[in-house]
Amino acid sequence: SSRFGSSDLAHSVGGSLSGFDQSIMVKDVQVDANQAQKTPLVAEVPKSGLEKKVVSYGSIGTTTATGIAAIPAVCVCILMVELCERLAFYAFTGTQEFFLEHLGYSLSEAGGINAAMGSLCMSWALFAGWTADVGLGRYLTILVFGLIYAAGAIVAAMAAWPSWESARAYLVGVMVLVPIGTAGIKANISNFGADQFDTSDPVQKAAQEKFFSWFYLAINMGSAVAYGYLTTMGSNGGLGVPKMYGYFAVYSIAALCMLLAVALFRSARLRYRVQPILPRSSLGCVSAYVMASARKGSRVASTFVVGIILLAAGVVFSVIQAILPHASFAGYLTGSAFACSAVGVAAVLYACKDTTWVVDVPSEALPAADVKAFLRLLPVLFVANLAFSSLYNSMQFWYQQQACQMDLRIPFAANGAQFSGSFFMIADCLGIVLAT
């Protein structure tokens, strides 16, 4: 996932589906989301015998506070969760290729697995968004998936212990547990942070905007630590850790960060504003409209359905090929993945350029106009992310391998240590911090 949060396709779609107006989704059951909280929004705190001062719910300071003090205190826990999660995630992605090469994988095989991990993270985000909407709610989804993430990090750390070094256990950790865990957090944490504000209050609405600035800063602080130091520590050791224990130390730090993130997140459980679970997810509503249109004979709707199925097949084929590169059918999977993805994208773009084919479904809580607006947005998301990700993923997966052909010796290092090839991704982190 991208450090901008919403710039990855699956996270963009998951966030868009998850971010529909809550009042629309629950209007049939007459639930007021603002009344779902257990703690009052404001509390009157005596300032003197003659006057009082209103302090926002959970805030560190007053409603006129600036900077980090202008956001609810519980949001500090949310920001720390995001910082720890991004630190752990980029510690994995920044060292994964080099650790797999250390285990005997070729350059292309290691790069393929690293890219497949990114695909899995984005794919699981849709499921995580749906789970938060109609299953566990955002709080429990983040908590449960965070524990899965921590378990994956622990498994990866154990697999990097020098006297054991198990590629199979490592892949279970980083290709199964970590993608599920990071998807559950990434698809819901920013929305959960936004839930902590009463946007009917102009002061809290302004504070919500400040929260997202701090949220992006937390993302890039975590990734800067990962790329700026931990990736190099993995290949060289450091802080008293011998080189042979470098990857084990990095993955252990990632595991500790995730355990800390889960503990911090749970520590504020009684102070969070928690939105009610929806009777039906936005994803389910959109699917119902599309399927109803297809059943009524719309060929464009059928084309859209086929496109989504082909895109899912493309992800499955690419992941299987990355995990089993030496299988006799690996070459066919590569071609099939490309063909399915290309045709799937074309089908979705064609179907969404004109959404007049969407029929009205009165039984659904989401209006047809909102479904059409969302579908019309998909071509923009697809095209923009294809253009962006073709460059960004080259930087994240292949340019770091090119960097290994450079003289990466660390200046003044006594033992001839070298920067990791992924160290230079820190420029991306710093650029985003300056831009935001």
C-alpha positions, 0 to 999 in steps of 0.5 A, spaced: 500 500 500 502 507 498 504 511 504 498 516 501 493 511 504 488 512 498 492 511 492 492 504 492 487 501 488 484 496 493 485 501 498 481 506 494 476 502 492 475 499 499 475 506 502 470 509 497 465 503 499 467 504 506 466 511 506 459 512 504 455 516 508 453 512 514 446 516 515 444 513 508 446 506 510 442 506 516 436 510 515 431 504 514 433 502 521 433 510 524 440 509 527 443 516 529 450 514 528 452 520 533 448 517 538 452 511 538 457 513 542 458 512 549 461 518 552 459 525 551 462 529 546 463 535 550 464 536 558 464 542 561 470 544 566 470 549 571 475 555 569 474 559 575 468 561 579 465 565 574 466 562 567 467 555 564 470 553 558 468 547 553 473 542 552 472 537 546 471 530 547 477 526 549 481 532 547 488 534 550 487 541 550 481 546 549 477 547 542 482 553 540 488 548 541 493 548 535 497 542 532 497 535 535 493 538 541 487 540 537 485 533 536 482 528 540 486 524 545 484 517 543 486 519 536 494 519 538 493 512 540 490 511 532 496 515 530 501 510 534 498 504 531 499 507 524 506 509 525 507 502 528 504 498 522 507 502 517 514 501 520 513 494 520 510 493 513 516 497 510 521 493 514 518 487 511 517 489 504 524 493 504 528 487 506 524 481 503 527 481 496 534 481 500 532 476 505 529 471 500 536 472 496 539 470 502 535 463 502 537 462 495 531 465 491 533 468 484 533 476 483 526 475 479 523 470 484 524 474 490 522 480 486 516 476 484 514 474 491 515 481 494 510 484 488 505 478 490 505 480 497 503 487 495 497 484 491 495 480 496 495 486 501 490 490 496 486 484 495 484 483 502 483 490 504 476 489 500 474 483 505 477 487 511 472 493 509 466 489 508 468 485 515 468 492 518 462 494 515 457 488 517 461 484 521 465 486 527 465 493 526 471 497 525 474 497 532 474 489 533 476 489 525 482 493 527 484 489 533 483 482 531 487 483 524 492 487 528 493 480 532 494 476 526 499 481 523 503 481 530 502 473 529 505 473 522 511 478 524 513 473 530 513 467 525 517 471 520 522 473 525 522 465 528 523 463 520 529 468 520 533 465 526 540 463 523 540 456 525 533 455 522 532 459 517 525 456 514 523 459 507 516 455 508 515 458 515 517 465 512 512 465 506 507 463 511 508 469 515 509 474 510 504 472 504 499 469 509 498 473 515 501 479 514 497 481 508 491 479 512 493 483 518 495 490 514 489 490 510 485 490 516 488 496 519 489 499 512 482 499 510 479 501 516 484 505 521 483 512 517 476 511 517 476 509 525 480 516 526 475 520 522 469 517 527 472 520 533 470 527 531 463 530 531 463 533 524 457 537 526 461 541 530 465 546 526 471 546 531 471 538 531 470 538 523 477 543 522 480 538 527 478 532 523 482 535 517 488 536 522 488 529 524 489 527 517 495 531 516 498 528 522 496 521 520 500 522 513 506 524 518 505 518 522 505 514 516 511 517 513 515 517 520 514 509 520 516 508 513 522 513 514 525 509 520 524 502 516 527 505 510 532 509 513 535 504 518 532 497 519 533 495 512 540 496 512 540 493 519 537 487 516 543 486 511 549 489 516 547 488 523 547 494 528 546 496 535 550 491 537 547 486 533 551 481 529 550 481 521 548 474 521 542 476 526 540 482 522 534 480 519 532 476 525 533 483 529 529 487 524 523 482 524 523 482 531 522 489 532 517 489 527 513 484 531 514 488 537 512 494 534 505 490 532 504 488 539 505 495 542 500 497 536 495 492 539 496 494 546 495 501 545 489 501 541 486 496 546 488 501 551 483 506 549 477 502 548 472 505 553 474 512 550 473 511 542 466 513 539 464 507 535 459 507 529 454 502 529 455 496 525 451 497 518 445 492 516 448 491 509 455 493 506 456 498 501 460 493 497 453 489 498 449 494 495 453 496 489 453 488 488 446 488 488 445 493 483 450 490 478 447 483 479 439 486 478 441 490 472 445 483 469 439 479 471 434 484 467 438 483 461 444 488 461 450 486 457 454 492 460 452 489 467 454 482 465 461 485 462 462 489 468 461 482 472 466 478 467 471 484 468 471 483 476 472 476 475 477 476 470 481 481 475 480 477 481 483 471 477 489 475 474 491 476 482 490 469 483 494 467 477 500 472 479 500 470 486 501 462 485 506 463 479 510 467 484 510 462 490 511 456 485 516 459 480 519 452 478 512 449 476 511 446 469 505 451 469 508 457 471 509 460 464 502 459 463 500 462 469 504 468 467 501 469 461 494 468 464 495 473 469 497 478 464 491 477 459 486 476 465 488 483 468 488 486 461 481 484 459 478 485 466 481 492 466 478 494 459 471 491 461 470 495 467 472 501 464 468 500 458 462 498 463 463 504 467 464 510 462 456 510 462 452 508 468 445 509 465 445 501 465 444 501 472 437 499 474 433 502 480 433 497 486 428 500 491 429 495 497 436 497 497 438 502 502 443 506 498 440 510 492 441 508 485 444 515 484 450 514 489 451 507 486 452 510 479 457 516 482 461 510 485 461 506 478 463 512 474 469 514 479 472 507 477 475 509 471 479 514 474 481 510 480 483 504 475 487 509 470 490 513 475 493 507 479 495 504 473 499 510 471 502 511 478 503 504 480 507 502 474 512 507 476 511 507 484 512 499 484 518 499 479 521 504 485 519 499 490 521 493 487 526 493 482 530 500 483 532 498 489 535 492 486 539 497 481 541 500 487 545 494 489 549 495 483 552 502 486 557 503 491 553 503 497 559 503 502 557 507 508 561 513 509 566 512 515 563 505 517 569 501 520 567 494 517 565 496 510 558 496 511 553 498 506 546 501 505 541 496 503 538 498 496 531 500 499 535 505 503 533 510 498 526 509 498 527 514 504 527 520 499 520 518 498 518 519 505 521 525 506 518 528 500 511 526 502 512 529 509 515 536 506 509 536 501 504 535 506 
